[in-house]
Structures are given as C-alpha cells and as structure tokens.
Amino acid sequence: MSKKLGLALGAGGARGAAHIGFLQALEEEGIVPDVIAGCSMGAVVGGGYAAGLTVEELLSSVRELKAIDLLDPSGMAITKLGIFKGNKIRKILLNKFGDVTFADLKIPFVCVAVDILSGRLTVLNDGVVAEAVRASSAIPTVFCPVKREDKLLIDGGVLCRVPVKQCKDLGADVVVAFDVLSNTGERVEKVPNIVQKVLRVFDIMDYNQNGFAKRDFKNCYDLWLEPPMEGLNQYNVKDAERAYELGYEYSKAHTGEVKALLA
C-alpha cells in the first residue's frame, strides 16, 4: 500500500505564487498529492488545484491579476470591519472555481480561518469552496470578515499559518509543509501609512509564528520547505511572478526528499 501524501500550503499573499511552482515541480516528477490543507493564499492555490485547475491555469490567473482587481473600498473604514469589502475577491474566486463544493473536489482539501467572535481556529471543509477560501484569505482590517453561520471569519494565518496538523488529520501518512513567509522579519526602512503599518505588524507576526509552528507541530509534518523569498513583498502582486519562479527552482532541488519520504 503506497503512502498517502499531504501538502500543507501556507499563507503568503503574492509570495504564495511559489506554491504553484511547488506543485509544478512535483508534477514533473510524477508526484500528485492525495490531500491538501491550505491557509490564505495557500488555500487559494490548494483549493484551485484540488478543484481540478491545472498548474498552467493557476499561473495564468496570477499573471493576469492586478491590485485594482482586488480592491473595493468599504466607505468610512473607521465604522466598518475592513478597509475593503472583499466582494471583488469573492467574484474572482467564484469565476475561477465555479460553485464547486468540498464534496465535489478531485483531491480532499480543507482550509483554515479564524472566528474573531470566539477567537478560535475554524477548519472549513464543507459548502462552496470559493466561499471558504475567501474567508481563509480575509486579511484582518484590510478586508471585511466573512459571515458564516454564527461565525465571523478572517485570515487563518492569524493563528495557523501553515496547517500541518489539519493536513495530518485528513489522513496523510507523509506531510510536506511549504512555507513562503519564513523571513518576513527582515528590517524595513520606513512604514509610510496606517495600512502599511497594519501589514507590517502581520509580517512581524508571521515571522514569529514560523518558529512556534515548526516546534509545536513537529510531530505533524515530515518535511518543512522554505523557498528563498528575500526581497519579495507578500502584499505586492507584482512580486508574484518572481515568487512562482523561486518556488519552482527551489522545489526542483527538493523533490528527491519528497520521493524518499514516499518510498
């Protein structure tokens, strides 16, 4: 009986395009995941792949994306729960994914979000995939939360940047984590405005979460991969192309490690 491979694709914004390069490198070696767990941009890529989108289709979607395509101001930000509504992102996801549900997926998949009412992590594994992915990637303050039943959901990266435990819970024998935010603690020269301040705080949180996740969940993963992302801004869509290239180059050099774990 062959071992079941699970991929835990972490949060990462524009850097998350590296996940596409990772999937491409695996495909070229004949490696296809049996299950996928994703957070934020890792949920976008992982959910799309699980729904049957090809690497080429995922990459094309990233290449055609512009920042203006994502931004829809919500009015007086001080009275709202986000600077941007997030409706544009929802429409893009529905356009790419369709109304496919978790039960329809070609590869079992879950994604994570955080309920700001209870303060707890929420694993999303039912309903329309695009809606779940939208919740998993709702950067707090920047985008409005997603209402789901009695929950108000925001980006899963607040509590669980790389969902290795959730991947293990899907039944994976081998879990490979792909983390694109391992060096976000690098010094910056300035923080020019309130939006950049909020985003910088998230960078700092991401950097510190890295150590906690690798330590606290070391029994849930077999290989933790960190492609070099120095100089790339997770909030700049223009950096996505380079992130994809770096993710692919790095992954090509590490597919042997994945194969060894599956042997």
Accessible surface in RSA format (square Angstrom, percent):
REM  Atomic radii and reference values for relative SASA: ProtOr
REM  Chains: A
REM  Algorithm: Lee & Richards
REM  Probe-radius: 1.40
REM  Slices: 20
REM RES _ NUM      All-atoms   Total-Side   Main-Chain    Non-polar    All polar
REM                ABS   REL    ABS   REL    ABS   REL    ABS   REL    ABS   REL
RES MET A   1   235.72 122.1 147.02  97.3  88.71 211.2 123.77 105.2 111.95 148.3
RES SER A   2   100.91  85.3  77.09 102.9  23.82  54.9  52.56 111.9  48.35  67.7
RES LYS A   3    93.97  45.8  82.47  50.6  11.50  27.4  50.33  45.3  43.64  46.5
RES LYS A   4    80.00  39.0  77.88  47.8   2.12   5.1  35.51  32.0  44.49  47.4
RES LEU A   5     2.24   1.2   2.24   1.6   0.00   0.0   2.24   1.6   0.00   0.0
RES GLY A   6     0.00   0.0   0.00   N/A   0.00   0.0   0.00   0.0   0.00   0.0
RES LEU A   7     0.03   0.0   0.03   0.0   0.00   0.0   0.03   0.0   0.00   0.0
RES ALA A   8     0.00   0.0   0.00   0.0   0.00   0.0   0.00   0.0   0.00   0.0
RES LEU A   9     0.00   0.0   0.00   0.0   0.00   0.0   0.00   0.0   0.00   0.0
RES GLY A  10     0.03   0.0   0.00   N/A   0.03   0.0   0.03   0.1   0.00   0.0
RES ALA A  11     7.57   7.0   7.54  11.6   0.02   0.1   7.54  10.6   0.02   0.1
RES GLY A  12     0.94   1.2   0.00   N/A   0.94   1.2   0.00   0.0   0.94   2.1
RES GLY A  13    25.92  32.0   0.00   N/A  25.92  32.0  23.65  64.9   2.27   5.1
RES ALA A  14     9.74   9.0   0.56   0.9   9.17  20.9   6.44   9.1   3.29   8.7
RES ARG A  15     7.57   3.2   7.57   3.9   0.00   0.0   0.00   0.0   7.57   4.6
RES GLY A  16     0.00   0.0   0.00   N/A   0.00   0.0   0.00   0.0   0.00   0.0
RES ALA A  17     0.06   0.1   0.06   0.1   0.00   0.0   0.06   0.1   0.00   0.0
RES ALA A  18     0.00   0.0   0.00   0.0   0.00   0.0   0.00   0.0   0.00   0.0
RES HIS A  19     0.00   0.0   0.00   0.0   0.00   0.0   0.00   0.0   0.00   0.0
RES ILE A  20     0.55   0.3   0.55   0.4   0.00   0.0   0.55   0.4   0.00   0.0
RES GLY A  21     0.00   0.0   0.00   N/A   0.00   0.0   0.00   0.0   0.00   0.0
RES PHE A  22     1.46   0.7   1.46   0.9   0.00   0.0   1.46   0.9   0.00   0.0
RES LEU A  23     0.94   0.5   0.51   0.4   0.42   1.1   0.56   0.4   0.38   1.0
RES GLN A  24    37.73  21.1  37.73  27.6   0.00   0.0   7.09  15.1  30.64  23.2
RES ALA A  25     0.00   0.0   0.00   0.0   0.00   0.0   0.00   0.0   0.00   0.0
RES LEU A  26     0.88   0.5   0.88   0.6   0.00   0.0   0.88   0.6   0.00   0.0
RES GLU A  27    71.41  41.0  55.51  42.0  15.90  37.9  16.50  31.9  54.91  44.8
RES GLU A  28    87.85  50.4  50.16  37.9  37.69  89.7  39.06  75.6  48.78  39.8
RES GLU A  29    59.29  34.0  41.88  31.7  17.41  41.5   6.84  13.2  52.45  42.8
RES GLY A  30    64.69  79.8   0.00   N/A  64.69  79.8  33.55  92.1  31.14  69.7
RES ILE A  31    11.77   6.7   8.24   6.1   3.53   8.5  11.42   8.2   0.35   0.9
RES VAL A  32    89.91  59.2  74.16  67.1  15.75  38.0  74.16  64.4  15.75  42.7
RES PRO A  33     4.48   3.3   0.69   0.6   3.78  13.7   0.69   0.6   3.78  23.5
RES ASP A  34    60.99  42.7  51.62  51.4   9.36  22.1   9.50  22.4  51.49  51.3
RES VAL A  35     2.53   1.7   2.53   2.3   0.00   0.0   2.53   2.2   0.00   0.0
RES ILE A  36     0.00   0.0   0.00   0.0   0.00   0.0   0.00   0.0   0.00   0.0
RES ALA A  37     0.09   0.1   0.09   0.1   0.00   0.0   0.09   0.1   0.00   0.0
RES GLY A  38     0.00   0.0   0.00   N/A   0.00   0.0   0.00   0.0   0.00   0.0
RES CYS A  39     0.00   0.0   0.00   0.0   0.00   0.0   0.00   0.0   0.00   0.0
RES SER A  40     8.90   7.5   8.90  11.9   0.00   0.0   0.00   0.0   8.90  12.5
RES MET A  41    33.40  17.3  32.00  21.2   1.40   3.3  19.39  16.5  14.01  18.6
RES GLY A  42     0.00   0.0   0.00   N/A   0.00   0.0   0.00   0.0   0.00   0.0
RES ALA A  43     0.00   0.0   0.00   0.0   0.00   0.0   0.00   0.0   0.00   0.0
RES VAL A  44    32.40  21.3  32.40  29.3   0.00   0.0  32.40  28.2   0.00   0.0
RES VAL A  45     1.78   1.2   1.78   1.6   0.00   0.0   1.78   1.5   0.00   0.0
RES GLY A  46     0.00   0.0   0.00   N/A   0.00   0.0   0.00   0.0   0.00   0.0
RES GLY A  47     0.00   0.0   0.00   N/A   0.00   0.0   0.00   0.0   0.00   0.0
RES GLY A  48     0.00   0.0   0.00   N/A   0.00   0.0   0.00   0.0   0.00   0.0
RES TYR A  49    18.23   8.5  13.48   7.7   4.75  12.4   8.86   6.7   9.38  11.6
RES ALA A  50     0.00   0.0   0.00   0.0   0.00   0.0   0.00   0.0   0.00   0.0
RES ALA A  51    24.00  22.1   4.18   6.4  19.82  45.1   4.40   6.2  19.59  51.9
RES GLY A  52    32.12  39.6   0.00   N/A  32.12  39.6  10.49  28.8  21.63  48.4
RES LEU A  53    35.52  19.8  32.53  23.3   2.99   7.5  32.61  22.9   2.91   7.8
RES THR A  54    61.40  43.7  57.28  58.1   4.12   9.8  59.72  80.2   1.69   2.5
RES VAL A  55     3.16   2.1   2.66   2.4   0.50   1.2   2.66   2.3   0.50   1.3
RES GLU A  56   120.96  69.4 114.57  86.7   6.38  15.2  67.59 130.7  53.36  43.6
RES GLU A  57    84.89  48.7  79.82  60.4   5.06  12.1  34.71  67.1  50.17  41.0
RES LEU A  58    10.80   6.0   9.92   7.1   0.89   2.2   9.96   7.0   0.85   2.3
RES LEU A  59    13.35   7.4  13.35   9.5   0.00   0.0  13.35   9.4   0.00   0.0
RES SER A  60    58.41  49.4  53.61  71.5   4.80  11.1  27.52  58.6  30.89  43.3
RES SER A  61    26.53  22.4  21.81  29.1   4.72  10.9  18.11  38.6   8.42  11.8
RES VAL A  62    20.66  13.6  13.97  12.6   6.69  16.1  14.87  12.9   5.78  15.7
RES ARG A  63   137.77  57.8 103.91  53.0  33.86  80.6  45.03  61.5  92.73  56.2
RES GLU A  64    93.12  53.5  76.84  58.1  16.28  38.8  42.99  83.2  50.13  40.9
RES LEU A  65    51.32  28.6  39.68  28.4  11.64  29.3  40.19  28.2  11.13  29.9
RES LYS A  66   129.43  63.1 127.74  78.4   1.69   4.0  89.23  80.3  40.21  42.8
RES ALA A  67    49.51  45.5  46.14  71.2   3.38   7.7  46.31  65.2   3.21   8.5
RES ILE A  68   115.35  65.6 111.76  83.3   3.59   8.7 112.79  81.2   2.56   6.9
RES ASP A  69    51.50  36.1  44.44  44.2   7.06  16.7  13.00  30.6  38.50  38.4
RES LEU A  70    35.30  19.7  35.30  25.3   0.00   0.0  35.30  24.8   0.00   0.0
RES LEU A  71    57.69  32.1  54.58  39.0   3.11   7.8  54.58  38.3   3.11   8.4
RES ASP A  72    16.87  11.8  14.69  14.6   2.19   5.2  16.01  37.7   0.86   0.9
RES PRO A  73    94.74  69.0  84.57  77.1  10.17  37.0  84.57  69.8  10.17  63.2
RES SER A  74    10.69   9.0   3.56   4.7   7.14  16.4   4.67   9.9   6.03   8.4
RES GLY A  75    59.12  72.9   0.00   N/A  59.12  72.9  40.06 109.9  19.06  42.7
RES MET A  76   133.32  69.0 127.83  84.6   5.49  13.1  94.38  80.2  38.93  51.6
RES ALA A  77    46.84  43.1  32.97  50.9  13.87  31.5  33.07  46.6  13.77  36.5
RES ILE A  78   152.79  86.9 122.81  91.5  29.98  72.3 127.88  92.1  24.92  67.6
RES THR A  79   101.40  72.1  65.10  66.0  36.30  86.5  67.95  91.3  33.45  50.6
RES LYS A  80   104.81  51.1  86.90  53.3  17.91  42.7  33.23  29.9  71.58  76.3
RES LEU A  81   109.35  60.9  93.64  67.0  15.71  39.5  98.93  69.5  10.42  28.0
RES GLY A  82     3.63   4.5   0.00   N/A   3.63   4.5   2.76   7.6   0.87   1.9
RES ILE A  83    39.92  22.7  38.50  28.7   1.42   3.4  38.50  27.7   1.42   3.9
RES PHE A  84    31.39  15.7  31.39  19.4   0.00   0.0  31.39  19.0   0.00   0.0
RES LYS A  85    95.79  46.7  91.00  55.8   4.79  11.4  34.95  31.5  60.84  64.8
RES GLY A  86     0.05   0.1   0.00   N/A   0.05   0.1   0.05   0.1   0.00   0.0
RES ASN A  87    74.49  51.4  74.09  71.6   0.40   1.0  14.62  35.2  59.87  57.9
RES LYS A  88    74.39  36.3  73.32  45.0   1.07   2.6  50.31  45.3  24.08  25.6
RES ILE A  89    22.41  12.8  22.36  16.7   0.05   0.1  22.41  16.1   0.00   0.0
RES ARG A  90    94.47  39.7  94.23  48.0   0.25   0.6  19.17  26.2  75.30  45.6
RES LYS A  91   139.97  68.3 134.20  82.3   5.77  13.7  78.97  71.1  60.99  65.0
RES ILE A  92    51.83  29.5  48.52  36.1   3.31   8.0  51.74  37.3   0.09   0.3
RES LEU A  93     9.05   5.0   9.05   6.5   0.00   0.0   9.05   6.4   0.00   0.0
RES LEU A  94    47.92  26.7  41.89  30.0   6.03  15.1  42.22  29.7   5.70  15.3
RES ASN A  95   115.34  79.5  85.06  82.2  30.28  72.9  24.28  58.4  91.06  88.0
RES LYS A  96    65.74  32.1  50.91  31.2  14.83  35.3  27.78  25.0  37.97  40.4
RES PHE A  97    19.09   9.5   3.95   2.4  15.13  39.4   6.02   3.6  13.07  37.4
RES GLY A  98    31.48  38.8   0.00   N/A  31.48  38.8  30.71  84.3   0.77   1.7
RES ASP A  99   115.44  80.9 105.86 105.4   9.58  22.7  30.63  72.1  84.81  84.6
RES VAL A 100    25.46  16.8  19.95  18.1   5.51  13.3  24.73  21.5   0.74   2.0
RES THR A 101    42.46  30.2  42.46  43.0   0.00   0.0  38.11  51.2   4.35   6.6
RES PHE A 102    21.10  10.6   8.73   5.4  12.38  32.2   8.81   5.3  12.29  35.2
RES ALA A 103   101.78  93.6  57.43  88.6  44.35 100.9  69.76  98.2  32.02  84.8
RES ASP A 104    90.07  63.1  63.43  63.1  26.64  63.0  22.36  52.6  67.71  67.5
RES LEU A 105    23.55  13.1   1.31   0.9  22.23  55.9   1.78   1.3  21.77  58.6
RES LYS A 106   157.47  76.8 121.84  74.8  35.62  84.8  77.60  69.8  79.87  85.1
RES ILE A 107    20.21  11.5  19.83  14.8   0.38   0.9  20.21  14.6   0.00   0.0
RES PRO A 108    73.15  53.3  64.54  58.8   8.61  31.3  72.99  60.3   0.16   1.0
RES PHE A 109     6.87   3.4   0.00   0.0   6.87  17.9   0.00   0.0   6.87  19.6
RES VAL A 110     7.77   5.1   7.77   7.0   0.00   0.0   7.77   6.8   0.00   0.0
RES CYS A 111     0.09   0.1   0.00   0.0   0.09   0.2   0.09   0.2   0.00   0.0
RES VAL A 112     0.05   0.0   0.05   0.0   0.00   0.0   0.05   0.0   0.00   0.0
RES ALA A 113     0.00   0.0   0.00   0.0   0.00   0.0   0.00   0.0   0.00   0.0
RES VAL A 114     5.74   3.8   5.74   5.2   0.00   0.0   5.74   5.0   0.00   0.0
RES ASP A 115     5.99   4.2   5.99   6.0   0.00   0.0   0.21   0.5   5.78   5.8
RES ILE A 116    73.63  41.9  46.11  34.3  27.53  66.4  49.30  35.5  24.33  66.0
RES LEU A 117   114.09  63.5  78.96  56.5  35.13  88.3  82.20  57.7  31.89  85.8
RES SER A 118    65.70  55.5  35.23  47.0  30.48  70.2  42.36  90.2  23.35  32.7
RES GLY A 119    43.79  54.0   0.00   N/A  43.79  54.0  28.23  77.5  15.56  34.9
RES ARG A 120   170.90  71.8 170.25  86.8   0.66   1.6  48.32  66.0 122.59  74.3
RES LEU A 121    58.93  32.8  33.67  24.1  25.26  63.5  33.67  23.6  25.26  68.0
RES THR A 122    17.95  12.8  14.46  14.7   3.48   8.3  15.17  20.4   2.77   4.2
RES VAL A 123    64.95  42.7  45.21  40.9  19.74  47.6  45.21  39.3  19.74  53.5
RES LEU A 124     2.46   1.4   1.94   1.4   0.52   1.3   2.46   1.7   0.00   0.0
RES ASN A 125    85.40  58.9  70.61  68.2  14.80  35.6   8.54  20.6  76.86  74.3
RES ASP A 126    82.36  57.7  80.78  80.4   1.58   3.7  32.25  75.9  50.12  50.0
RES GLY A 127    38.73  47.8   0.00   N/A  38.73  47.8  30.45  83.6   8.28  18.5
RES VAL A 128    45.56  30.0  41.84  37.9   3.72   9.0  41.84  36.4   3.72  10.1
RES VAL A 129     0.00   0.0   0.00   0.0   0.00   0.0   0.00   0.0   0.00   0.0
RES ALA A 130     0.91   0.8   0.39   0.6   0.52   1.2   0.65   0.9   0.26   0.7
RES GLU A 131    46.89  26.9  45.33  34.3   1.56   3.7  25.94  50.2  20.95  17.1
RES ALA A 132     0.44   0.4   0.00   0.0   0.44   1.0   0.44   0.6   0.00   0.0
RES VAL A 133     0.00   0.0   0.00   0.0   0.00   0.0   0.00   0.0   0.00   0.0
RES ARG A 134    12.76   5.4  12.72   6.5   0.04   0.1   1.82   2.5  10.94   6.6
RES ALA A 135     0.80   0.7   0.80   1.2   0.00   0.0   0.80   1.1   0.00   0.0
RES SER A 136     0.00   0.0   0.00   0.0   0.00   0.0   0.00   0.0   0.00   0.0
RES SER A 137    16.94  14.3  12.36  16.5   4.59  10.6  11.23  23.9   5.72   8.0
RES ALA A 138     0.37   0.3   0.00   0.0   0.37   0.8   0.37   0.5   0.00   0.0
RES ILE A 139    34.29  19.5  34.29  25.5   0.00   0.0  34.29  24.7   0.00   0.0
RES PRO A 140    23.17  16.9  22.04  20.1   1.14   4.1  23.17  19.1   0.00   0.0
RES THR A 141    66.84  47.5  57.42  58.2   9.43  22.5  33.83  45.4  33.01  49.9
RES VAL A 142    11.87   7.8  11.87  10.7   0.00   0.0  11.87  10.3   0.00   0.0
RES PHE A 143    12.81   6.4  12.81   7.9   0.00   0.0  12.81   7.8   0.00   0.0
RES CYS A 144    27.02  20.4  27.02  30.1   0.00   0.0  12.90  32.7  14.12  15.2
RES PRO A 145    19.83  14.4   5.24   4.8  14.59  53.0   5.24   4.3  14.59  90.7
RES VAL A 146    24.72  16.3  21.67  19.6   3.05   7.3  24.72  21.5   0.00   0.0
RES LYS A 147   134.18  65.5 109.40  67.1  24.78  59.0  80.61  72.6  53.57  57.1
RES ARG A 148    53.18  22.3  48.60  24.8   4.59  10.9  22.12  30.2  31.07  18.8
RES GLU A 149   143.08  82.1 107.48  81.3  35.60  84.8  55.83 108.0  87.25  71.2
RES ASP A 150   106.23  74.4  91.37  90.9  14.86  35.1  45.05 106.0  61.18  61.0
RES LYS A 151    61.11  29.8  61.11  37.5   0.00   0.0  29.06  26.2  32.05  34.1
RES LEU A 152    31.97  17.8  31.97  22.9   0.00   0.0  31.97  22.5   0.00   0.0
RES LEU A 153     0.00   0.0   0.00   0.0   0.00   0.0   0.00   0.0   0.00   0.0
RES ILE A 154    12.34   7.0  12.34   9.2   0.00   0.0  12.34   8.9   0.00   0.0
RES ASP A 155    12.09   8.5  12.09  12.0   0.00   0.0   4.69  11.0   7.40   7.4
RES GLY A 156     0.00   0.0   0.00   N/A   0.00   0.0   0.00   0.0   0.00   0.0
RES GLY A 157     7.65   9.4   0.00   N/A   7.65   9.4   6.22  17.1   1.43   3.2
RES VAL A 158    41.72  27.5  31.53  28.5  10.19  24.6  33.12  28.8   8.59  23.3
RES LEU A 159    92.20  51.3  64.68  46.3  27.52  69.2  66.42  46.6  25.78  69.4
RES CYS A 160    18.98  14.4  14.08  15.7   4.90  11.5   8.42  21.3  10.56  11.4
RES ARG A 161     3.28   1.4   2.22   1.1   1.06   2.5   1.62   2.2   1.66   1.0
RES VAL A 162     5.01   3.3   0.61   0.5   4.40  10.6   0.61   0.5   4.40  11.9
RES PRO A 163     0.15   0.1   0.07   0.1   0.08   0.3   0.15   0.1   0.00   0.0
RES VAL A 164     1.48   1.0   1.32   1.2   0.16   0.4   1.32   1.1   0.16   0.4
RES LYS A 165    90.34  44.1  89.89  55.2   0.44   1.1  60.18  54.2  30.16  32.1
RES GLN A 166    17.92  10.0  15.81  11.6   2.11   5.0   3.38   7.2  14.54  11.0
RES CYS A 167     0.00   0.0   0.00   0.0   0.00   0.0   0.00   0.0   0.00   0.0
RES LYS A 168    74.18  36.2  66.67  40.9   7.51  17.9  45.90  41.3  28.29  30.1
RES ASP A 169    98.00  68.6  61.47  61.2  36.52  86.4  32.41  76.3  65.58  65.4
RES LEU A 170    48.07  26.8  28.56  20.4  19.51  49.0  32.37  22.7  15.70  42.2
RES GLY A 171    38.71  47.7   0.00   N/A  38.71  47.7  30.01  82.4   8.70  19.5
RES ALA A 172     5.52   5.1   0.00   0.0   5.52  12.6   0.00   0.0   5.52  14.6
RES ASP A 173    73.68  51.6  57.03  56.8  16.64  39.3  17.41  41.0  56.27  56.1
RES VAL A 174     6.73   4.4   6.73   6.1   0.00   0.0   6.73   5.8   0.00   0.0
RES VAL A 175     0.00   0.0   0.00   0.0   0.00   0.0   0.00   0.0   0.00   0.0
RES VAL A 176     0.00   0.0   0.00   0.0   0.00   0.0   0.00   0.0   0.00   0.0
RES ALA A 177     0.00   0.0   0.00   0.0   0.00   0.0   0.00   0.0   0.00   0.0
RES PHE A 178     0.00   0.0   0.00   0.0   0.00   0.0   0.00   0.0   0.00   0.0
RES ASP A 179     0.09   0.1   0.08   0.1   0.01   0.0   0.00   0.0   0.09   0.1
RES VAL A 180     0.79   0.5   0.00   0.0   0.79   1.9   0.61   0.5   0.18   0.5
RES LEU A 181     0.94   0.5   0.94   0.7   0.00   0.0   0.94   0.7   0.00   0.0
RES SER A 182    23.17  19.6  15.24  20.3   7.93  18.3   3.26   6.9  19.91  27.9
RES ASN A 183    23.61  16.3  21.52  20.8   2.09   5.0  22.74  54.7   0.87   0.8
RES THR A 184    10.81   7.7   3.83   3.9   6.98  16.6   8.72  11.7   2.10   3.2
RES GLY A 185    29.64  36.6   0.00   N/A  29.64  36.6   6.27  17.2  23.37  52.3
RES GLU A 186    79.40  45.6  68.31  51.7  11.10  26.4  45.29  87.6  34.11  27.8
RES ARG A 187   196.81  82.6 164.17  83.7  32.64  77.7  69.23  94.6 127.58  77.3
RES VAL A 188    64.62  42.5  52.19  47.2  12.43  30.0  55.64  48.3   8.97  24.3
RES GLU A 189   147.82  84.9 116.11  87.8  31.71  75.5  64.70 125.1  83.13  67.9
RES LYS A 190   160.88  78.5 140.55  86.2  20.32  48.4  93.37  84.0  67.51  71.9
RES VAL A 191    67.24  44.2  37.49  33.9  29.75  71.7  38.07  33.1  29.17  79.1
RES PRO A 192    88.02  64.1  47.08  42.9  40.93 148.8  57.91  47.8  30.11 187.1
RES ASN A 193    78.46  54.1  64.22  62.1  14.23  34.3  41.36  99.5  37.10  35.9
RES ILE A 194   122.13  69.5 113.76  84.8   8.37  20.2 116.88  84.2   5.25  14.3
RES VAL A 195    45.99  30.3  45.49  41.2   0.50   1.2  45.99  40.0   0.00   0.0
RES GLN A 196    69.48  38.9  67.78  49.5   1.70   4.0   6.53  13.9  62.95  47.7
RES LYS A 197   113.34  55.3 113.25  69.5   0.09   0.2  62.24  56.0  51.10  54.4
RES VAL A 198    24.44  16.1  22.66  20.5   1.78   4.3  24.44  21.2   0.00   0.0
RES LEU A 199    14.72   8.2  14.72  10.5   0.00   0.0  14.72  10.3   0.00   0.0
RES ARG A 200    40.86  17.2  38.93  19.8   1.93   4.6  19.13  26.1  21.73  13.2
RES VAL A 201    69.35  45.6  69.33  62.8   0.03   0.1  69.33  60.2   0.03   0.1
RES PHE A 202    30.29  15.2  29.85  18.5   0.44   1.2  30.21  18.3   0.08   0.2
RES ASP A 203    24.14  16.9  24.14  24.0   0.00   0.0   0.14   0.3  24.00  23.9
RES ILE A 204    79.84  45.4  79.69  59.4   0.15   0.4  79.84  57.5   0.00   0.0
RES MET A 205    69.82  36.2  63.56  42.1   6.25  14.9  58.00  49.3  11.81  15.7
RES ASP A 206    14.28  10.0  14.28  14.2   0.00   0.0   0.00   0.0  14.28  14.2
RES TYR A 207   108.62  50.7 103.37  58.8   5.25  13.7  55.00  41.3  53.61  66.1
RES ASN A 208    74.91  51.7  67.09  64.8   7.82  18.8  19.16  46.1  55.75  53.9
RES GLN A 209    28.01  15.7  27.20  19.9   0.81   1.9  22.17  47.2   5.84   4.4
RES ASN A 210    22.11  15.2  21.40  20.7   0.71   1.7   0.79   1.9  21.32  20.6
RES GLY A 211    41.40  51.1   0.00   N/A  41.40  51.1  35.46  97.3   5.94  13.3
RES PHE A 212   108.04  54.1 107.93  66.8   0.12   0.3 108.04  65.5   0.00   0.0
RES ALA A 213    15.03  13.8  12.07  18.6   2.96   6.7  14.71  20.7   0.32   0.9
RES LYS A 214    68.91  33.6  65.38  40.1   3.53   8.4  29.83  26.9  39.07  41.6
RES ARG A 215   142.56  59.9 132.25  67.4  10.31  24.6  71.07  97.1  71.49  43.3
RES ASP A 216    83.89  58.8  50.40  50.2  33.49  79.2  22.36  52.6  61.53  61.4
RES PHE A 217    81.30  40.7  79.70  49.4   1.59   4.1  81.30  49.3   0.00   0.0
RES LYS A 218   134.97  65.8 122.41  75.1  12.56  29.9  66.72  60.1  68.24  72.7
RES ASN A 219   135.07  93.1 108.37 104.7  26.70  64.3  34.37  82.7 100.69  97.3
RES CYS A 220    21.70  16.4  21.38  23.8   0.32   0.8   0.32   0.8  21.38  23.1
RES TYR A 221    41.50  19.4  27.88  15.9  13.62  35.4  16.51  12.4  25.00  30.8
RES ASP A 222    68.02  47.6  37.11  36.9  30.91  73.1   7.62  17.9  60.40  60.2
RES LEU A 223    27.85  15.5  25.54  18.3   2.31   5.8  27.85  19.6   0.00   0.0
RES TRP A 224    29.02  11.6   6.65   3.2  22.37  52.5   6.65   3.5  22.37  36.3
RES LEU A 225     3.76   2.1   3.76   2.7   0.00   0.0   3.76   2.6   0.00   0.0
RES GLU A 226    50.06  28.7  37.72  28.5  12.33  29.4  10.92  21.1  39.13  32.0
RES PRO A 227     2.35   1.7   0.00   0.0   2.35   8.5   0.00   0.0   2.35  14.6
RES PRO A 228    63.37  46.2  56.98  51.9   6.39  23.2  62.93  52.0   0.44   2.8
RES MET A 229     3.31   1.7   1.23   0.8   2.08   5.0   1.23   1.0   2.08   2.8
RES GLU A 230   105.08  60.3  86.76  65.6  18.33  43.6  47.24  91.4  57.85  47.2
RES GLY A 231    71.80  88.5   0.00   N/A  71.80  88.5  42.99 118.0  28.81  64.5
RES LEU A 232    22.47  12.5  15.58  11.1   6.89  17.3  16.42  11.5   6.05  16.3
RES ASN A 233    67.32  46.4  60.38  58.4   6.94  16.7  22.71  54.7  44.61  43.1
RES GLN A 234    15.37   8.6  10.44   7.6   4.93  11.7   1.64   3.5  13.73  10.4
RES TYR A 235    60.19  28.1  26.19  14.9  34.00  88.5  29.88  22.5  30.31  37.4
RES ASN A 236    57.71  39.8  53.77  52.0   3.94   9.5  10.86  26.1  46.85  45.3
RES VAL A 237    37.63  24.8  27.98  25.3   9.65  23.3  28.18  24.5   9.45  25.6
RES LYS A 238   178.16  86.9 150.00  92.0  28.16  67.1 101.36  91.2  76.80  81.8
RES ASP A 239    27.32  19.1  26.74  26.6   0.58   1.4   0.58   1.4  26.74  26.7
RES ALA A 240     7.52   6.9   7.52  11.6   0.00   0.0   7.52  10.6   0.00   0.0
RES GLU A 241    61.72  35.4  59.83  45.3   1.89   4.5  46.83  90.6  14.89  12.2
RES ARG A 242   105.12  44.1 103.61  52.8   1.51   3.6  39.20  53.6  65.92  40.0
RES ALA A 243     0.00   0.0   0.00   0.0   0.00   0.0   0.00   0.0   0.00   0.0
RES TYR A 244    24.15  11.3  24.15  13.7   0.00   0.0   9.47   7.1  14.67  18.1
RES GLU A 245    61.04  35.0  58.66  44.4   2.38   5.7  20.01  38.7  41.04  33.5
RES LEU A 246    25.66  14.3  24.96  17.9   0.70   1.8  24.99  17.6   0.67   1.8
RES GLY A 247     0.00   0.0   0.00   N/A   0.00   0.0   0.00   0.0   0.00   0.0
RES TYR A 248    55.36  25.8  55.36  31.5   0.00   0.0  37.44  28.1  17.92  22.1
RES GLU A 249    96.79  55.6  84.39  63.8  12.40  29.5  42.69  82.6  54.10  44.2
RES TYR A 250    43.48  20.3  35.65  20.3   7.83  20.4  31.47  23.6  12.01  14.8
RES SER A 251     1.01   0.9   0.17   0.2   0.84   1.9   0.49   1.0   0.53   0.7
RES LYS A 252    76.25  37.2  59.09  36.3  17.16  40.9  43.29  39.0  32.96  35.1
RES ALA A 253    81.96  75.4  43.92  67.8  38.04  86.5  56.20  79.1  25.76  68.2
RES HIS A 254    42.94  23.5  42.44  29.5   0.50   1.3  31.68  32.7  11.25  13.1
RES THR A 255     9.35   6.6   8.67   8.8   0.68   1.6   1.28   1.7   8.07  12.2
RES GLY A 256    46.67  57.6   0.00   N/A  46.67  57.6  36.65 100.6  10.02  22.4
RES GLU A 257    74.95  43.0  68.61  51.9   6.34  15.1  42.02  81.3  32.93  26.9
RES VAL A 258     0.68   0.4   0.68   0.6   0.00   0.0   0.68   0.6   0.00   0.0
RES LYS A 259    92.45  45.1  86.33  53.0   6.12  14.6  50.84  45.8  41.61  44.3
RES ALA A 260    70.60  64.9  47.92  73.9  22.68  51.6  55.42  78.0  15.18  40.2
RES LEU A 261    51.23  28.5  46.73  33.4   4.50  11.3  50.08  35.2   1.16   3.1
RES LEU A 262    47.36  26.4  32.50  23.3  14.86  37.3  32.50  22.8  14.86  40.0
RES ALA A 263   102.48  94.2  49.30  76.1  53.18 121.0  87.72 123.5  14.76  39.1
END  Absolute sums over single chains surface
CHAIN  1 A    12021.3       9557.9       2463.4       6884.1       5137.2
END  Absolute sums over all chains
TOTAL         12021.3       9557.9       2463.4       6884.1       5137.2
